[in-house]
Amino acid sequence: MALPLAAPSARLDRAAWSWAWLQGTRDPYVVLIMIYVFAPYFVRDV
């Protein structure tokens, strides 16, 4: 028999805010690397 699930909280906890901040700072870096580093390498060498 399954236990009832707890209702989700409307507030984000500290871990959720930390994850959101990390993703927000990481994603632009990845996009810039893909555009300005990987793309020219791919066009030139592959």
mmCIF entry with sequence, helices, sheets and N, C-alpha, C, O atoms, coordinates in Angstrom:
data_MODEL
# 
_entry.id   MODEL 
# 
_entity.id                         1 
_entity.type                       polymer 
_entity.pdbx_number_of_molecules   1 
# 
_entity_poly.entity_id                      1 
_entity_poly.type                           'polypeptide(L)' 
_entity_poly.nstd_linkage                   no 
_entity_poly.nstd_monomer                   no 
_entity_poly.pdbx_seq_one_letter_code       MALPLAAPSARLDRAAWSWAWLQGTRDPYVVLIMIYVFAPYFVRDV 
_entity_poly.pdbx_seq_one_letter_code_can   MALPLAAPSARLDRAAWSWAWLQGTRDPYVVLIMIYVFAPYFVRDV 
_entity_poly.pdbx_strand_id                 A 
# 
loop_
_entity_poly_seq.entity_id 
_entity_poly_seq.num 
_entity_poly_seq.mon_id 
_entity_poly_seq.hetero 
1 1  MET n 
1 2  ALA n 
1 3  LEU n 
1 4  PRO n 
1 5  LEU n 
1 6  ALA n 
1 7  ALA n 
1 8  PRO n 
1 9  SER n 
1 10 ALA n 
1 11 ARG n 
1 12 LEU n 
1 13 ASP n 
1 14 ARG n 
1 15 ALA n 
1 16 ALA n 
1 17 TRP n 
1 18 SER n 
1 19 TRP n 
1 20 ALA n 
1 21 TRP n 
1 22 LEU n 
1 23 GLN n 
1 24 GLY n 
1 25 THR n 
1 26 ARG n 
1 27 ASP n 
1 28 PRO n 
1 29 TYR n 
1 30 VAL n 
1 31 VAL n 
1 32 LEU n 
1 33 ILE n 
1 34 MET n 
1 35 ILE n 
1 36 TYR n 
1 37 VAL n 
1 38 PHE n 
1 39 ALA n 
1 40 PRO n 
1 41 TYR n 
1 42 PHE n 
1 43 VAL n 
1 44 ARG n 
1 45 ASP n 
1 46 VAL n 
# 
_struct_asym.id          A 
_struct_asym.entity_id   1 
# 
loop_
_struct_conf.conf_type_id 
_struct_conf.id 
_struct_conf.pdbx_PDB_helix_id 
_struct_conf.beg_label_comp_id 
_struct_conf.beg_label_asym_id 
_struct_conf.beg_label_seq_id 
_struct_conf.pdbx_beg_PDB_ins_code 
_struct_conf.end_label_comp_id 
_struct_conf.end_label_asym_id 
_struct_conf.end_label_seq_id 
_struct_conf.pdbx_end_PDB_ins_code 
_struct_conf.beg_auth_comp_id 
_struct_conf.beg_auth_asym_id 
_struct_conf.beg_auth_seq_id 
_struct_conf.end_auth_comp_id 
_struct_conf.end_auth_asym_id 
_struct_conf.end_auth_seq_id 
_struct_conf.pdbx_PDB_helix_class 
_struct_conf.details 
_struct_conf.pdbx_PDB_helix_length 
HELX_P HELX_P1 AA1 ARG A 14 ? ILE A 33 ? ARG A 14 ILE A 33 1 ? 20 
HELX_P HELX_P2 AA2 MET A 34 ? PHE A 38 ? MET A 34 PHE A 38 3 ? 5  
HELX_P HELX_P3 AA3 ALA A 39 ? ASP A 45 ? ALA A 39 ASP A 45 1 ? 7  
# 
_struct_conf_type.id          HELX_P 
_struct_conf_type.criteria    ? 
_struct_conf_type.reference   ? 
# 
loop_
_atom_site.group_PDB 
_atom_site.id 
_atom_site.type_symbol 
_atom_site.label_atom_id 
_atom_site.label_alt_id 
_atom_site.label_comp_id 
_atom_site.label_asym_id 
_atom_site.label_entity_id 
_atom_site.label_seq_id 
_atom_site.pdbx_PDB_ins_code 
_atom_site.Cartn_x 
_atom_site.Cartn_y 
_atom_site.Cartn_z 
_atom_site.occupancy 
_atom_site.B_iso_or_equiv 
_atom_site.pdbx_formal_charge 
_atom_site.auth_seq_id 
_atom_site.auth_comp_id 
_atom_site.auth_asym_id 
_atom_site.auth_atom_id 
_atom_site.pdbx_PDB_model_num 
ATOM 1   N N  . MET A 1 1  ? 0.850  -1.179 0.000   1.00 0.00 ? 1  MET A N  1 
ATOM 2   C CA . MET A 1 1  ? 0.000  0.000  0.000   1.00 0.00 ? 1  MET A CA 1 
ATOM 3   C C  . MET A 1 1  ? 0.890  1.236  0.000   1.00 0.00 ? 1  MET A C  1 
ATOM 4   O O  . MET A 1 1  ? 1.804  1.348  0.818   1.00 0.00 ? 1  MET A O  1 
ATOM 5   N N  . ALA A 1 2  ? 0.629  2.146  -0.901  1.00 0.00 ? 2  ALA A N  1 
ATOM 6   C CA . ALA A 1 2  ? 1.453  3.342  -1.032  1.00 0.00 ? 2  ALA A CA 1 
ATOM 7   C C  . ALA A 1 2  ? 1.063  4.378  0.014   1.00 0.00 ? 2  ALA A C  1 
ATOM 8   O O  . ALA A 1 2  ? -0.101 4.511  0.390   1.00 0.00 ? 2  ALA A O  1 
ATOM 9   N N  . LEU A 1 3  ? 2.060  5.092  0.459   1.00 0.00 ? 3  LEU A N  1 
ATOM 10  C CA . LEU A 1 3  ? 1.815  6.187  1.392   1.00 0.00 ? 3  LEU A CA 1 
ATOM 11  C C  . LEU A 1 3  ? 1.324  7.404  0.620   1.00 0.00 ? 3  LEU A C  1 
ATOM 12  O O  . LEU A 1 3  ? 1.735  7.614  -0.521  1.00 0.00 ? 3  LEU A O  1 
ATOM 13  N N  . PRO A 1 4  ? 0.460  8.203  1.216   1.00 0.00 ? 4  PRO A N  1 
ATOM 14  C CA . PRO A 1 4  ? -0.006 9.405  0.516   1.00 0.00 ? 4  PRO A CA 1 
ATOM 15  C C  . PRO A 1 4  ? 1.144  10.397 0.349   1.00 0.00 ? 4  PRO A C  1 
ATOM 16  O O  . PRO A 1 4  ? 1.983  10.552 1.236   1.00 0.00 ? 4  PRO A O  1 
ATOM 17  N N  . LEU A 1 5  ? 1.165  11.061 -0.797  1.00 0.00 ? 5  LEU A N  1 
ATOM 18  C CA . LEU A 1 5  ? 2.207  12.043 -1.062  1.00 0.00 ? 5  LEU A CA 1 
ATOM 19  C C  . LEU A 1 5  ? 1.905  13.337 -0.333  1.00 0.00 ? 5  LEU A C  1 
ATOM 20  O O  . LEU A 1 5  ? 0.748  13.732 -0.193  1.00 0.00 ? 5  LEU A O  1 
ATOM 21  N N  . ALA A 1 6  ? 2.954  13.987 0.129   1.00 0.00 ? 6  ALA A N  1 
ATOM 22  C CA . ALA A 1 6  ? 2.789  15.286 0.779   1.00 0.00 ? 6  ALA A CA 1 
ATOM 23  C C  . ALA A 1 6  ? 2.500  16.338 -0.288  1.00 0.00 ? 6  ALA A C  1 
ATOM 24  O O  . ALA A 1 6  ? 2.996  16.247 -1.411  1.00 0.00 ? 6  ALA A O  1 
ATOM 25  N N  . ALA A 1 7  ? 1.715  17.310 0.062   1.00 0.00 ? 7  ALA A N  1 
ATOM 26  C CA . ALA A 1 7  ? 1.406  18.392 -0.867  1.00 0.00 ? 7  ALA A CA 1 
ATOM 27  C C  . ALA A 1 7  ? 2.675  19.195 -1.132  1.00 0.00 ? 7  ALA A C  1 
ATOM 28  O O  . ALA A 1 7  ? 3.419  19.486 -0.196  1.00 0.00 ? 7  ALA A O  1 
ATOM 29  N N  . PRO A 1 8  ? 2.937  19.558 -2.384  1.00 0.00 ? 8  PRO A N  1 
ATOM 30  C CA . PRO A 1 8  ? 4.146  20.325 -2.679  1.00 0.00 ? 8  PRO A CA 1 
ATOM 31  C C  . PRO A 1 8  ? 4.080  21.713 -2.061  1.00 0.00 ? 8  PRO A C  1 
ATOM 32  O O  . PRO A 1 8  ? 3.019  22.335 -1.993  1.00 0.00 ? 8  PRO A O  1 
ATOM 33  N N  . SER A 1 9  ? 5.216  22.174 -1.621  1.00 0.00 ? 9  SER A N  1 
ATOM 34  C CA . SER A 1 9  ? 5.301  23.493 -1.013  1.00 0.00 ? 9  SER A CA 1 
ATOM 35  C C  . SER A 1 9  ? 5.340  24.554 -2.108  1.00 0.00 ? 9  SER A C  1 
ATOM 36  O O  . SER A 1 9  ? 5.952  24.345 -3.156  1.00 0.00 ? 9  SER A O  1 
ATOM 37  N N  . ALA A 1 10 ? 4.697  25.676 -1.871  1.00 0.00 ? 10 ALA A N  1 
ATOM 38  C CA . ALA A 1 10 ? 4.699  26.765 -2.841  1.00 0.00 ? 10 ALA A CA 1 
ATOM 39  C C  . ALA A 1 10 ? 6.021  27.527 -2.810  1.00 0.00 ? 10 ALA A C  1 
ATOM 40  O O  . ALA A 1 10 ? 6.375  28.197 -3.780  1.00 0.00 ? 10 ALA A O  1 
ATOM 41  N N  . ARG A 1 11 ? 6.745  27.429 -1.710  1.00 0.00 ? 11 ARG A N  1 
ATOM 42  C CA . ARG A 1 11 ? 8.021  28.130 -1.569  1.00 0.00 ? 11 ARG A CA 1 
ATOM 43  C C  . ARG A 1 11 ? 9.171  27.230 -1.984  1.00 0.00 ? 11 ARG A C  1 
ATOM 44  O O  . ARG A 1 11 ? 9.125  26.016 -1.784  1.00 0.00 ? 11 ARG A O  1 
ATOM 45  N N  . LEU A 1 12 ? 10.189 27.821 -2.554  1.00 0.00 ? 12 LEU A N  1 
ATOM 46  C CA . LEU A 1 12 ? 11.397 27.074 -2.887  1.00 0.00 ? 12 LEU A CA 1 
ATOM 47  C C  . LEU A 1 12 ? 12.312 27.044 -1.672  1.00 0.00 ? 12 LEU A C  1 
ATOM 48  O O  . LEU A 1 12 ? 12.488 28.051 -0.987  1.00 0.00 ? 12 LEU A O  1 
ATOM 49  N N  . ASP A 1 13 ? 12.885 25.886 -1.416  1.00 0.00 ? 13 ASP A N  1 
ATOM 50  C CA . ASP A 1 13 ? 13.818 25.800 -0.304  1.00 0.00 ? 13 ASP A CA 1 
ATOM 51  C C  . ASP A 1 13 ? 15.204 26.252 -0.760  1.00 0.00 ? 13 ASP A C  1 
ATOM 52  O O  . ASP A 1 13 ? 15.401 26.622 -1.918  1.00 0.00 ? 13 ASP A O  1 
ATOM 53  N N  . ARG A 1 14 ? 16.141 26.216 0.151   1.00 0.00 ? 14 ARG A N  1 
ATOM 54  C CA . ARG A 1 14 ? 17.487 26.707 -0.131  1.00 0.00 ? 14 ARG A CA 1 
ATOM 55  C C  . ARG A 1 14 ? 18.157 25.912 -1.250  1.00 0.00 ? 14 ARG A C  1 
ATOM 56  O O  . ARG A 1 14 ? 18.850 26.487 -2.089  1.00 0.00 ? 14 ARG A O  1 
ATOM 57  N N  . ALA A 1 15 ? 17.957 24.610 -1.267  1.00 0.00 ? 15 ALA A N  1 
ATOM 58  C CA . ALA A 1 15 ? 18.558 23.778 -2.310  1.00 0.00 ? 15 ALA A CA 1 
ATOM 59  C C  . ALA A 1 15 ? 18.006 24.147 -3.688  1.00 0.00 ? 15 ALA A C  1 
ATOM 60  O O  . ALA A 1 15 ? 18.757 24.180 -4.663  1.00 0.00 ? 15 ALA A O  1 
ATOM 61  N N  . ALA A 1 16 ? 16.725 24.419 -3.778  1.00 0.00 ? 16 ALA A N  1 
ATOM 62  C CA . ALA A 1 16 ? 16.128 24.788 -5.061  1.00 0.00 ? 16 ALA A CA 1 
ATOM 63  C C  . ALA A 1 16 ? 16.663 26.127 -5.551  1.00 0.00 ? 16 ALA A C  1 
ATOM 64  O O  . ALA A 1 16 ? 16.946 26.283 -6.739  1.00 0.00 ? 16 ALA A O  1 
ATOM 65  N N  . TRP A 1 17 ? 16.805 27.090 -4.654  1.00 0.00 ? 17 TRP A N  1 
ATOM 66  C CA . TRP A 1 17 ? 17.366 28.386 -5.036  1.00 0.00 ? 17 TRP A CA 1 
ATOM 67  C C  . TRP A 1 17 ? 18.823 28.234 -5.469  1.00 0.00 ? 17 TRP A C  1 
ATOM 68  O O  . TRP A 1 17 ? 19.258 28.876 -6.425  1.00 0.00 ? 17 TRP A O  1 
ATOM 69  N N  . SER A 1 18 ? 19.565 27.398 -4.778  1.00 0.00 ? 18 SER A N  1 
ATOM 70  C CA . SER A 1 18 ? 20.967 27.167 -5.137  1.00 0.00 ? 18 SER A CA 1 
ATOM 71  C C  . SER A 1 18 ? 21.067 26.550 -6.526  1.00 0.00 ? 18 SER A C  1 
ATOM 72  O O  . SER A 1 18 ? 21.903 26.957 -7.333  1.00 0.00 ? 18 SER A O  1 
ATOM 73  N N  . TRP A 1 19 ? 20.217 25.571 -6.801  1.00 0.00 ? 19 TRP A N  1 
ATOM 74  C CA . TRP A 1 19 ? 20.225 24.935 -8.116  1.00 0.00 ? 19 TRP A CA 1 
ATOM 75  C C  . TRP A 1 19 ? 19.852 25.938 -9.202  1.00 0.00 ? 19 TRP A C  1 
ATOM 76  O O  . TRP A 1 19 ? 20.483 25.971 -10.258 1.00 0.00 ? 19 TRP A O  1 
ATOM 77  N N  . ALA A 1 20 ? 18.839 26.750 -8.953  1.00 0.00 ? 20 ALA A N  1 
ATOM 78  C CA . ALA A 1 20 ? 18.408 27.735 -9.944  1.00 0.00 ? 20 ALA A CA 1 
ATOM 79  C C  . ALA A 1 20 ? 19.518 28.744 -10.223 1.00 0.00 ? 20 ALA A C  1 
ATOM 80  O O  . ALA A 1 20 ? 19.740 29.119 -11.375 1.00 0.00 ? 20 ALA A O  1 
ATOM 81  N N  . TRP A 1 21 ? 20.206 29.180 -9.192  1.00 0.00 ? 21 TRP A N  1 
ATOM 82  C CA . TRP A 1 21 ? 21.304 30.127 -9.364  1.00 0.00 ? 21 TRP A CA 1 
ATOM 83  C C  . TRP A 1 21 ? 22.442 29.483 -10.152 1.00 0.00 ? 21 TRP A C  1 
ATOM 84  O O  . TRP A 1 21 ? 23.007 30.110 -11.048 1.00 0.00 ? 21 TRP A O  1 
ATOM 85  N N  . LEU A 1 22 ? 22.776 28.253 -9.828  1.00 0.00 ? 22 LEU A N  1 
ATOM 86  C CA . LEU A 1 22 ? 23.842 27.548 -10.532 1.00 0.00 ? 22 LEU A CA 1 
ATOM 87  C C  . LEU A 1 22 ? 23.504 27.396 -12.010 1.00 0.00 ? 22 LEU A C  1 
ATOM 88  O O  . LEU A 1 22 ? 24.357 27.650 -12.861 1.00 0.00 ? 22 LEU A O  1 
ATOM 89  N N  . GLN A 1 23 ? 22.291 26.992 -12.331 1.00 0.00 ? 23 GLN A N  1 
ATOM 90  C CA . GLN A 1 23 ? 21.889 26.836 -13.729 1.00 0.00 ? 23 GLN A CA 1 
ATOM 91  C C  . GLN A 1 23 ? 21.908 28.179 -14.455 1.00 0.00 ? 23 GLN A C  1 
ATOM 92  O O  . GLN A 1 23 ? 22.317 28.258 -15.613 1.00 0.00 ? 23 GLN A O  1 
ATOM 93  N N  . GLY A 1 24 ? 21.471 29.218 -13.782 1.00 0.00 ? 24 GLY A N  1 
ATOM 94  C CA . GLY A 1 24 ? 21.451 30.542 -14.402 1.00 0.00 ? 24 GLY A CA 1 
ATOM 95  C C  . GLY A 1 24 ? 22.830 31.068 -14.719 1.00 0.00 ? 24 GLY A C  1 
ATOM 96  O O  . GLY A 1 24 ? 23.001 31.811 -15.685 1.00 0.00 ? 24 GLY A O  1 
ATOM 97  N N  . THR A 1 25 ? 23.823 30.696 -13.923 1.00 0.00 ? 25 THR A N  1 
ATOM 98  C CA . THR A 1 25 ? 25.187 31.144 -14.192 1.00 0.00 ? 25 THR A CA 1 
ATOM 99  C C  . THR A 1 25 ? 25.910 30.196 -15.135 1.00 0.00 ? 25 THR A C  1 
ATOM 100 O O  . THR A 1 25 ? 26.844 30.618 -15.817 1.00 0.00 ? 25 THR A O  1 
ATOM 101 N N  . ARG A 1 26 ? 25.516 28.937 -15.199 1.00 0.00 ? 26 ARG A N  1 
ATOM 102 C CA . ARG A 1 26 ? 26.194 27.944 -16.025 1.00 0.00 ? 26 ARG A CA 1 
ATOM 103 C C  . ARG A 1 26 ? 25.740 27.997 -17.479 1.00 0.00 ? 26 ARG A C  1 
ATOM 104 O O  . ARG A 1 26 ? 26.569 27.888 -18.382 1.00 0.00 ? 26 ARG A O  1 
ATOM 105 N N  . ASP A 1 27 ? 24.465 28.159 -17.719 1.00 0.00 ? 27 ASP A N  1 
ATOM 106 C CA . ASP A 1 27 ? 23.928 28.068 -19.077 1.00 0.00 ? 27 ASP A CA 1 
ATOM 107 C C  . ASP A 1 27 ? 24.512 29.102 -20.048 1.00 0.00 ? 27 ASP A C  1 
ATOM 108 O O  . ASP A 1 27 ? 24.873 28.726 -21.164 1.00 0.00 ? 27 ASP A O  1 
ATOM 109 N N  . PRO A 1 28 ? 24.622 30.372 -19.684 1.00 0.00 ? 28 PRO A N  1 
ATOM 110 C CA . PRO A 1 28 ? 25.220 31.317 -20.646 1.00 0.00 ? 28 PRO A CA 1 
ATOM 111 C C  . PRO A 1 28 ? 26.661 30.953 -20.999 1.00 0.00 ? 28 PRO A C  1 
ATOM 112 O O  . PRO A 1 28 ? 27.081 31.145 -22.140 1.00 0.00 ? 28 PRO A O  1 
ATOM 113 N N  . TYR A 1 29 ? 27.419 30.434 -20.043 1.00 0.00 ? 29 TYR A N  1 
ATOM 114 C CA . TYR A 1 29 ? 28.797 30.026 -20.296 1.00 0.00 ? 29 TYR A CA 1 
ATOM 115 C C  . TYR A 1 29 ? 28.838 28.903 -21.328 1.00 0.00 ? 29 TYR A C  1 
ATOM 116 O O  . TYR A 1 29 ? 29.648 28.939 -22.254 1.00 0.00 ? 29 TYR A O  1 
ATOM 117 N N  . VAL A 1 30 ? 27.983 27.922 -21.174 1.00 0.00 ? 30 VAL A N  1 
ATOM 118 C CA . VAL A 1 30 ? 27.944 26.793 -22.108 1.00 0.00 ? 30 VAL A CA 1 
ATOM 119 C C  . VAL A 1 30 ? 27.570 27.274 -23.507 1.00 0.00 ? 30 VAL A C  1 
ATOM 120 O O  . VAL A 1 30 ? 28.161 26.829 -24.491 1.00 0.00 ? 30 VAL A O  1 
ATOM 121 N N  . VAL A 1 31 ? 26.613 28.163 -23.605 1.00 0.00 ? 31 VAL A N  1 
ATOM 122 C CA . VAL A 1 31 ? 26.197 28.682 -24.909 1.00 0.00 ? 31 VAL A CA 1 
ATOM 123 C C  . VAL A 1 31 ? 27.345 29.442 -25.570 1.00 0.00 ? 31 VAL A C  1 
ATOM 124 O O  . VAL A 1 31 ? 27.586 29.278 -26.766 1.00 0.00 ? 31 VAL A O  1 
ATOM 125 N N  . LEU A 1 32 ? 28.050 30.264 -24.810 1.00 0.00 ? 32 LEU A N  1 
ATOM 126 C CA . LEU A 1 32 ? 29.173 31.012 -25.376 1.00 0.00 ? 32 LEU A CA 1 
ATOM 127 C C  . LEU A 1 32 ? 30.288 30.090 -25.849 1.00 0.00 ? 32 LEU A C  1 
ATOM 128 O O  . LEU A 1 32 ? 30.876 30.323 -26.905 1.00 0.00 ? 32 LEU A O  1 
ATOM 129 N N  . ILE A 1 33 ? 30.584 29.050 -25.085 1.00 0.00 ? 33 ILE A N  1 
ATOM 130 C CA . ILE A 1 33 ? 31.606 28.084 -25.499 1.00 0.00 ? 33 ILE A CA 1 
ATOM 131 C C  . ILE A 1 33 ? 31.181 27.396 -26.795 1.00 0.00 ? 33 ILE A C  1 
ATOM 132 O O  . ILE A 1 33 ? 31.996 27.231 -27.703 1.00 0.00 ? 33 ILE A O  1 
ATOM 133 N N  . MET A 1 34 ? 29.932 27.001 -26.886 1.00 0.00 ? 34 MET A N  1 
ATOM 134 C CA . MET A 1 34 ? 29.455 26.328 -28.098 1.00 0.00 ? 34 MET A CA 1 
ATOM 135 C C  . MET A 1 34 ? 29.552 27.244 -29.321 1.00 0.00 ? 34 MET A C  1 
ATOM 136 O O  . MET A 1 34 ? 29.911 26.786 -30.406 1.00 0.00 ? 34 MET A O  1 
ATOM 137 N N  . ILE A 1 35 ? 29.237 28.523 -29.159 1.00 0.00 ? 35 ILE A N  1 
ATOM 138 C CA . ILE A 1 35 ? 29.223 29.443 -30.295 1.00 0.00 ? 35 ILE A CA 1 
ATOM 139 C C  . ILE A 1 35 ? 30.631 29.869 -30.696 1.00 0.00 ? 35 ILE A C  1 
ATOM 140 O O  . ILE A 1 35 ? 30.987 29.807 -31.873 1.00 0.00 ? 35 ILE A O  1 
ATOM 141 N N  . TYR A 1 36 ? 31.435 30.301 -29.725 1.00 0.00 ? 36 TYR A N  1 
ATOM 142 C CA . TYR A 1 36 ? 32.704 30.938 -30.051 1.00 0.00 ? 36 TYR A CA 1 
ATOM 143 C C  . TYR A 1 36 ? 33.915 30.018 -29.998 1.00 0.00 ? 36 TYR A C  1 
ATOM 144 O O  . TYR A 1 36 ? 34.981 30.401 -30.480 1.00 0.00 ? 36 TYR A O  1 
ATOM 145 N N  . VAL A 1 37 ? 33.797 28.833 -29.438 1.00 0.00 ? 37 VAL A N  1 
ATOM 146 C CA . VAL A 1 37 ? 34.931 27.912 -29.383 1.00 0.00 ? 37 VAL A CA 1 
ATOM 147 C C  . VAL A 1 37 ? 34.658 26.671 -30.226 1.00 0.00 ? 37 VAL A C  1 
ATOM 148 O O  . VAL A 1 37 ? 35.429 26.351 -31.131 1.00 0.00 ? 37 VAL A O  1 
ATOM 149 N N  . PHE A 1 38 ? 33.578 25.981 -29.937 1.00 0.00 ? 38 PHE A N  1 
ATOM 150 C CA . PHE A 1 38 ? 33.323 24.719 -30.626 1.00 0.00 ? 38 PHE A CA 1 
ATOM 151 C C  . PHE A 1 38 ? 32.958 24.912 -32.096 1.00 0.00 ? 38 PHE A C  1 
ATOM 152 O O  . PHE A 1 38 ? 33.447 24.176 -32.952 1.00 0.00 ? 38 PHE A O  1 
ATOM 153 N N  . ALA A 1 39 ? 32.113 25.882 -32.396 1.00 0.00 ? 39 ALA A N  1 
ATOM 154 C CA . ALA A 1 39 ? 31.675 26.071 -33.784 1.00 0.00 ? 39 ALA A CA 1 
ATOM 155 C C  . ALA A 1 39 ? 32.842 26.377 -34.727 1.00 0.00 ? 39 ALA A C  1 
ATOM 156 O O  . ALA A 1 39 ? 32.940 25.736 -35.774 1.00 0.00 ? 39 ALA A O  1 
ATOM 157 N N  . PRO A 1 40 ? 33.733 27.326 -34.408 1.00 0.00 ? 40 PRO A N  1 
ATOM 158 C CA . PRO A 1 40 ? 34.873 27.553 -35.309 1.00 0.00 ? 40 PRO A CA 1 
ATOM 159 C C  . PRO A 1 40 ? 35.789 26.328 -35.426 1.00 0.00 ? 40 PRO A C  1 
ATOM 160 O O  . PRO A 1 40 ? 36.303 26.039 -36.507 1.00 0.00 ? 40 PRO A O  1 
ATOM 161 N N  . TYR A 1 41 ? 35.989 25.617 -34.326 1.00 0.00 ? 41 TYR A N  1 
ATOM 162 C CA . TYR A 1 41 ? 36.793 24.394 -34.375 1.00 0.00 ? 41 TYR A CA 1 
ATOM 163 C C  . TYR A 1 41 ? 36.146 23.374 -35.310 1.00 0.00 ? 41 TYR A C  1 
ATOM 164 O O  . TYR A 1 41 ? 36.823 22.760 -36.135 1.00 0.00 ? 41 TYR A O  1 
ATOM 165 N N  . PHE A 1 42 ? 34.858 23.203 -35.177 1.00 0.00 ? 42 PHE A N  1 
ATOM 166 C CA . PHE A 1 42 ? 34.140 22.229 -35.994 1.00 0.00 ? 42 PHE A CA 1 
ATOM 167 C C  . PHE A 1 42 ? 34.224 22.594 -37.476 1.00 0.00 ? 42 PHE A C  1 
ATOM 168 O O  . PHE A 1 42 ? 34.451 21.725 -38.318 1.00 0.00 ? 42 PHE A O  1 
ATOM 169 N N  . VAL A 1 43 ? 34.043 23.865 -37.792 1.00 0.00 ? 43 VAL A N  1 
ATOM 170 C CA . VAL A 1 43 ? 34.089 24.309 -39.186 1.00 0.00 ? 43 VAL A CA 1 
ATOM 171 C C  . VAL A 1 43 ? 35.503 24.155 -39.748 1.00 0.00 ? 43 VAL A C  1 
ATOM 172 O O  . VAL A 1 43 ? 35.672 23.745 -40.896 1.00 0.00 ? 43 VAL A O  1 
ATOM 173 N N  . ARG A 1 44 ? 36.506 24.479 -38.955 1.00 0.00 ? 44 ARG A N  1 
ATOM 174 C CA . ARG A 1 44 ? 37.880 24.455 -39.432 1.00 0.00 ? 44 ARG A CA 1 
ATOM 175 C C  . ARG A 1 44 ? 38.448 23.043 -39.532 1.00 0.00 ? 44 ARG A C  1 
ATOM 176 O O  . ARG A 1 44 ? 39.105 22.719 -40.522 1.00 0.00 ? 44 ARG A O  1 
ATOM 177 N N  . ASP A 1 45 ? 38.210 22.190 -38.523 1.00 0.00 ? 45 ASP A N  1 
ATOM 178 C CA . ASP A 1 45 ? 38.911 20.909 -38.423 1.00 0.00 ? 45 ASP A CA 1 
ATOM 179 C C  . ASP A 1 45 ? 38.073 19.674 -38.732 1.00 0.00 ? 45 ASP A C  1 
ATOM 180 O O  . ASP A 1 45 ? 38.631 18.605 -38.981 1.00 0.00 ? 45 ASP A O  1 
ATOM 181 N N  . VAL A 1 46 ? 36.786 19.793 -38.722 1.00 0.00 ? 46 VAL A N  1 
ATOM 182 C CA . VAL A 1 46 ? 35.975 18.579 -38.903 1.00 0.00 ? 46 VAL A CA 1 
ATOM 183 C C  . VAL A 1 46 ? 35.321 18.541 -40.240 1.00 0.00 ? 46 VAL A C  1 
ATOM 184 O O  . VAL A 1 46 ? 34.605 17.588 -40.550 1.00 0.00 ? 46 VAL A O  1 
# 
